[in-house]
């Protein structure tokens, strides 16, 4: 069963690289924010898989929840900043 978790984690890491590419080379700010959010969401799942591999799921659930909350707040703050200050959307006069 550990091998299944390990291969799933490796596959998830590959998918994180694709999301990281979108976060770095995204043509718009929205693409970059979505890429960063996707990397953060996949990291939470990867933390849970690591907890299953090591047999300490209860410890890694707490870490994953804290990271998920931090990821959500960071993306929310960044999107609000770009909406207000950088003109993410055109506001009618």
Kinemage of the C-alpha trace (Angstrom):
@kinemage 1
@onewidth
@group {chain A} dominant
@subgroup {mainchain}
@vectorlist {calphas} color= white
{ca unk a 1} P 0.000 0.000 0.000
{ca unk a 2} L 2.930 2.287 0.661
{ca unk a 3} L 4.033 1.905 -2.954
{ca unk a 4} L 0.655 3.154 -4.174
{ca unk a 5} L 0.952 6.253 -1.980
{ca unk a 6} L 4.504 6.804 -3.184
{ca unk a 7} L 3.606 6.560 -6.881
{ca unk a 8} L 0.580 8.772 -6.346
{ca unk a 9} L 2.825 11.346 -4.678
{ca unk a 10} L 5.266 11.251 -7.584
{ca unk a 11} L 2.441 11.687 -10.088
{ca unk a 12} L 1.067 14.578 -8.042
{ca unk a 13} L 4.507 16.180 -7.992
{ca unk a 14} L 4.583 16.004 -11.781
{ca unk a 15} L 1.191 17.716 -11.926
{ca unk a 16} L 2.515 20.373 -9.558
{ca unk a 17} L 5.286 21.118 -12.054
{ca unk a 18} L 2.677 21.782 -14.740
{ca unk a 19} L 0.808 24.155 -12.422
{ca unk a 20} L 4.096 25.813 -11.480
{ca unk a 21} L 4.785 26.438 -15.162
{ca unk a 22} L 1.423 28.230 -15.426
{ca unk a 23} L 2.204 30.237 -12.286
{ca unk a 24} L 5.569 31.409 -13.594
{ca unk a 25} L 4.854 31.904 -17.299
{ca unk a 26} L 1.152 32.732 -17.201
{ca unk a 27} L 0.198 35.388 -19.724
{ca unk a 28} L -2.095 37.204 -17.293
{ca unk a 29} L -2.200 37.849 -13.574
{ca unk a 30} L -5.277 35.648 -13.231
{ca unk a 31} L -3.443 32.695 -14.782
{ca unk a 32} L -0.622 33.157 -12.306
{ca unk a 33} L -2.991 33.325 -9.345
{ca unk a 34} L -4.799 30.185 -10.456
{ca unk a 35} L -1.455 28.432 -10.928
{ca unk a 36} L -0.291 29.375 -7.434
{ca unk a 37} L -3.598 28.245 -5.956
{ca unk a 38} L -3.373 24.915 -7.790
{ca unk a 39} L 0.163 24.327 -6.497
{ca unk a 40} L -1.018 25.069 -2.958
{ca unk a 41} L -3.973 22.707 -3.239
{ca unk a 42} L -1.802 19.900 -4.562
{ca unk a 43} L 0.677 20.520 -1.742
{ca unk a 44} L -2.057 19.887 0.813
{ca unk a 45} L -2.817 16.509 -0.779
{ca unk a 46} L 0.896 15.720 -0.949
{ca unk a 47} L 1.243 16.448 2.775
{ca unk a 48} L -1.572 14.030 3.510
{ca unk a 49} L 0.073 11.359 1.358
{ca unk a 50} L 3.334 11.847 3.250
{ca unk a 51} L 1.390 11.402 6.485
{ca unk a 52} L -0.031 8.139 5.198
{ca unk a 53} L 3.400 6.900 4.125
{ca unk a 54} L 4.975 7.627 7.518
{ca unk a 55} L 1.962 6.448 9.501
{ca unk a 56} L 1.536 9.808 11.272
{ca unk a 57} L -1.581 11.057 9.548
{ca unk a 58} L -2.902 12.916 12.617
{ca unk a 59} L 0.176 15.158 12.681
{ca unk a 60} L 0.154 15.864 8.948
{ca unk a 61} L -3.572 16.653 8.898
{ca unk a 62} L -2.953 19.594 11.220
{ca unk a 63} L -0.084 20.825 9.061
{ca unk a 64} L -2.140 20.404 5.879
{ca unk a 65} L -5.100 22.317 7.322
{ca unk a 66} L -2.875 25.190 8.403
{ca unk a 67} L -1.215 25.286 4.985
{ca unk a 68} L -4.574 25.197 3.190
{ca unk a 69} L -5.832 28.133 5.245
{ca unk a 70} L -2.644 30.073 4.585
{ca unk a 71} L -2.863 29.320 0.858
{ca unk a 72} L -6.486 30.435 0.700
{ca unk a 73} L -5.819 33.688 2.548
{ca unk a 74} L -2.751 34.502 0.421
{ca unk a 75} L -4.556 33.981 -2.886
{ca unk a 76} L -7.559 35.933 -1.637
{ca unk a 77} L -5.358 38.845 -0.531
{ca unk a 78} L -3.382 38.836 -3.774
{ca unk a 79} L -6.499 38.788 -5.936
{ca unk a 80} L -8.022 41.637 -3.945
{ca unk a 81} L -4.798 43.625 -4.231
{ca unk a 82} L -4.605 43.187 -7.990
{ca unk a 83} L -8.272 44.001 -8.380
{ca unk a 84} L -8.038 47.274 -6.433
{ca unk a 85} L -4.530 48.559 -7.136
{ca unk a 86} L -3.435 47.139 -10.456
{ca unk a 87} L -6.694 47.269 -12.390
{ca unk a 88} L -7.329 43.590 -12.838
{ca unk a 89} L -10.739 44.406 -14.213
{ca unk a 90} L -11.744 47.559 -15.957
{ca unk a 91} L -14.186 49.505 -13.817
{ca unk a 92} L -16.720 51.718 -15.594
{ca unk a 93} L -16.311 55.462 -14.878
